Amino acid sequence: MYELFFGTLIVFLIFVAPIWIIAHYVTRWRTAKVLSAEDEKMLAELWDLAPRMESRINTLERILDAEAPDWRKQV
């Protein structure tokens, strides 16, 4: 009776459990590679905001160039 129980347990631990664990984490890794809808929305917003930020930075640099020509050397 105990031999059958331990034999089944050993087969499970050697063959079934590792395959089960590997399959579990493979599916986790695959789902982690895909962006969620919320992440895609945030990425789209950032993509839309980037040109505005670049324009603001360029404007600030022009103002600083006019008012303090040596500001780039101080940084």
Secondary structure in CASP SS format (residue, H / E / C, confidence):
PFRMAT SS
TARGET T0000
AUTHOR 0000-0000-0000
METHOD secondary structure of the structure
MODEL  1
M C 1.00
Y H 1.00
E H 1.00
L H 1.00
F H 1.00
F H 1.00
G H 1.00
T H 1.00
L H 1.00
I H 1.00
V H 1.00
F H 1.00
L H 1.00
I H 1.00
F H 1.00
V H 1.00
A H 1.00
P H 1.00
I H 1.00
W H 1.00
I H 1.00
I H 1.00
A H 1.00
H H 1.00
Y H 1.00
V H 1.00
T H 1.00
R H 1.00
W H 1.00
R H 1.00
T H 1.00
A H 1.00
K H 1.00
V C 1.00
L C 1.00
S C 1.00
A H 1.00
E H 1.00
D H 1.00
E H 1.00
K H 1.00
M H 1.00
L H 1.00
A H 1.00
E H 1.00
L H 1.00
W H 1.00
D H 1.00
L H 1.00
A H 1.00
P H 1.00
R H 1.00
M H 1.00
E H 1.00
S H 1.00
R H 1.00
I H 1.00
N H 1.00
T H 1.00
L H 1.00
E H 1.00
R H 1.00
I H 1.00
L H 1.00
D H 1.00
A H 1.00
E H 1.00
A C 1.00
P C 1.00
D C 1.00
W H 1.00
R H 1.00
K H 1.00
Q H 1.00
V C 1.00
END
